[in-house]
Amino acid sequence: MIRSSRRSGRVLAARAVLAVTGLTLGISACSAGQQAQTASIQATVDGANADIGPIALRDIKLAYPDGGRYTKGSSARLEFVAVNDGDQSDELVDVRTDAASRVTLASAPSTAEASASATASGSASPSGTPSATGSASGSGGRTASAAPSATASAAPTSEASARIPLPSNNLVAFRAGGPSATLVGLTEDLLPAQVVRITFAFRQAGEVTADVPVGAPLTPVSPPPMIDVSPTEE
């Protein structure tokens, strides 16, 4: 009975060693697979985040510049999402940075403005030459008066949009089709992934400063052309 118990103990110990060895090999294999998969993933430049009171700013970045570089004196669109998690509405009243001479805020065009713009462009196209000829000869007074009225109505809208409303329990996306914040007159050249400090001021929540990167391209960038430096045979 004693020998039988010793043999049983040795068998159990051997099985335990084999089980641990198999578990270790399995973990190593999984780890190797994760490393191989991670090695094929390219790093991206994420936008910055900032919080002040109930206001949360997410994915803050400058839009990727055309040509891969912002030149000194040019403008850059600031993209982000503003989330108002409070029970009271607020407003974005100012954006400041040393990286530009000023930052302009513009509200999103309303549905009426968008339809009026589409109607104005559409009426000019279908009417074609008769409309243009009539206004030039002076007989088309009605058509000539329509163009200035559209221009006059659009100008006050862009100048009066210094404050961007942030409704309670809602979000506002500062992207294409929405309100915009534009850095005008950059004080230096900016490249993708370069960081600038930007301050956001809200009517009730206060001010918050974030280190904002220049966005990376959304599509792969073609590599520069290769130059053959191999010696030529004479």
N, C-alpha and C positions, 0 to 999 in steps of 0.2 A: 504494500500500500504506500510505503514511503517513497519507493522508486517511482511508482506511478504518478504520485503527486509532483515529484521533482520534474519528471518528463513533461507533465502537463504545464508546469510553470515555465519550462524552457520553451515549449511550443508557443505559449501565449506571448512570451517575451519576444520570440522571433517574429511572430505575427505583428506585434506592436511596432517593432523596428521596420518591418516592411511597409506597414501602413504609413509611418512617419516619413520614410524615404519616398514613397509614392506621392504623398502630399507635398513634400518639398519640391519634387520634380514637377508636379503640376503647377505649383505657384511660380516656379522659375520659368516654365513654359509660357504661362499667362503674362508674366512680367516682360518676357522677351517680346511677346506679341504686341503689348502695349507700347513698348519702346519703339518697335518697328513702325507701328501705326502713327505714333506721335511724331516720328521723324519726318513723315511726309506731309505734316500739317504746316502751312505757312502762317507766320505771325501776322496779326492785323493791328491797326491803330484804332483803338476804341475811343469814343468821345468821352469827355470829362463829365462828372456828376457834381452837383452842388445842392445843398438844402438850406433853407432859411425859413423858420416857422413852418407853416403848412405848405409852403411852396417848394416843390422838388423840380430841379432842372436835370434833365437826362440827355445823354448822348450829345453833349455840346461839342461842336467842332466847326472849323471853317471848311466850306465846301472845297473839294479838290479843284485846284486851279487848272484852267485850260493851258496846256503846254507843260504842266508839271511844276510851275513856279509862279508865285505872285511877285511882281516887280514893284519897286518902291514908287509910291504915288498912285498905284492902282487901287481898286476896290475889291473887297472880299465879302461874300455872303456868309452870315453866321447862321448855322443850323442847329436846332435843339428842340426839345419838347418840354413845355412848362406845365406841370401838374399842380393844380390847386386842390389840396385835400382838405381844405377848411370849409366851414359852413358859411363864410362870408366871401363875397367876390373881392378881387384885388386887381391891380393894374401894374403892368411893367411901364415905368415912367422914364427910365434912362438906362443906357448902356455906355460904359466908359472903358477906354484902354489907352495905354501909351503907345500901342502898336499902330494907331491911326489918328489922324487929325480930328475925326469925329465919327460918331456912329448914328446912322439914321434909322428910324423906326417907321414902318409903313404897314397899315392894316391890310387885311385881305380884301380884294374887290368884292363888293356885294353882288348878289344875283342880278339886280337891276342894272348895275354898271356893266357887268359882263355881257348881258343881253344887249344893252345899248351899244357897247363896243362892237359886238358881233353884227348888229343890225347896220351900224354905220359902215363897217367894212363890207358887209354883204350888199348894201344898196349901191355902194360905189362901183362894185364889180359888175352886178347884173345890168345896171343902167348903162355902164360902159361909156362910150364916147358922147352920146347925146347929153348926159348930165354934165360932163366936163366941158363940152362946147357951149352949153347954155350958160354956165356960170362965167365962162370967159367972155362971152359976148354981152353979158349983162342982162339977158332975158331970163335967165334962170335964177331969179332972186331967192326963191324958196329953197332951192338946193344949196345956194351959197350960204344962206343963213343957218342951215343945218350943221355944217361943218364947224363954224366957230362955236355954236352952242355946245357941241359935244366936247370940244377942247376946253371950253370954259368950265364945264361941269366936272371935268376930270382933274383940273389943276387944284381946286380947293381940297379935293379928297386926299391927295398925296401930301399936301402941306398940313392938313389938320389932323393927321394920324400920328401924333406924337406919343400917345398913350395906347397901349394894347390891353384891352380888358381880359381878365382871367376869371371866368365864372367859377363859382364854388362847386366843389366836387366834380371837376371837369378838367380837361387838358386842352392845350393849344399847341399845335405843331408849327414851328417856324421853319417851314419847308416850302417846296414849290406848290403854289396854289393857296398858301396860307399867308399869315402876316410875315414880314421880313425884318431882319436887322442886318444892316450892311455897314461894314467898316470902310470908310471913305478916306482916301489919302494915306495909304500905308506908309509908315516911317522907315521901313526897310524891306528888303527882299525876304520872302517867306517860302520855305520848301515844305513838302509833305512831312508830317510827324514833328515839325518844329512847334514849339509851345509858346503861347502868348498869354499874358494875364488880362482877364476881362472881368469887370465889375458890373453886376446887375442890380438895379435899384427898383424896389417895388413900393407902391404907395403905402401899404400897411405893413407888410412883412419886414421891410428894411432892405439892407444891402448884403450881398454875398459876392465873393471873388473866387474865380476858378482859373486853373491853368488849362487853357484850351488848346488842343493840337490842331494843326492843319490836316485835313482829312486825306486819307489814302485813296487811290483810284479803286473803283468798284469792279473794274475789269482788269485782267492781266495786262501789264505794260510790256510792249515788245522790247526785247533786249537790244542794245546798240549793235550796229553791224560789226562783224568780226573782221580784223585786219590780218592779212597773211604776212607774217614777218619771217617766214622761212627763207633762207638764202637762195637766190636764183642761180641756176646753172649757166655758166658762160659757154 
